[in-house]
Amino acid sequence: MPNRFAILIAIISLFVALGVGAFAETQYQQLVATTELVVPAVEIPPYTVVAPGMFKVRSFPAPIAQEPVYRDLSELSGKITTIALKPDQLVYRDQLVPLKQFRYTDDERLEIVSFPIKPEQAVGGQIKPGHRINIYRIVLQATPNQAVVASPDPKVWLAALGAGIELLEADVLVVDVRSTQGAPMVPPPKVQSKTSEVTTYETAETSSSSTNRPLTILTVAVAPDIAKDILRSVGESQIASRYLLWVSLAPLVK
């Protein structure tokens, strides 16, 4: 009987040893197995649109491939760096992102500029990202010329222009809309109210008056010369009330 017990212990020990050995072998193979991953060949500054030629591949232990890193050179083209990338270091996916994710647009030639505008000058504050807008510069005219003043005919007065209007740019892409404090613009919450047996949902209104509404900050993607015109118009409107910046939703039919 003791011999049988000893044999049983020996068999169990053998199986345990085999299991430990298999586990150790698996762990060893995982450590020694390698995979090819993408690394920078040179230092790449932030805000750089990269090309595959800036990178190379390097061998790493296979388990590292489970990290959120770039694995193939074909994935890199046209992306932009969010931080400086050092040579021979792994490139994580939040360090190299699509242009539109980092700059609001995938057009490298466009400048991204924001400007404040009152809701009544921006389609009642209803502009949303993705809209196309026309941007106007308005100059309120001084008193009519002497010929108009001297005329007794009211039609002459009615025909006199009271403001000059200039279209700064048409069909501009809106990429972001914010409140004055920089918070994203979101629709007001709906409040449930019950009247008799009918349940209705009404938009919650704040107690502040319309004069206390925050300005809307529009962010657009435009050519650099148009960005300069927009900023000039914003400056004019800040120093003189006779200058206004106005936007409209662009027509769908050009």
Secondary structure by P-SEA (a helix, b strand, c coil): caaaaaaaaaaaaaaaaaaaaaaaaaaaaaaabbbbbbbbccccccccccccccbbbbbcccccccccccccccccccbbbccccccccccccccccccccccccccccbbbbbbbbcccccccccccccbbbbbbbbbbbccccccccccccaaaaaacccccccccccbbbbccccccccccccccbbbbbbcccbbbbbbbbcccccccbbbbbbbbbbcaaaaaaaaaaaaaaaccccbbbbbccccccc
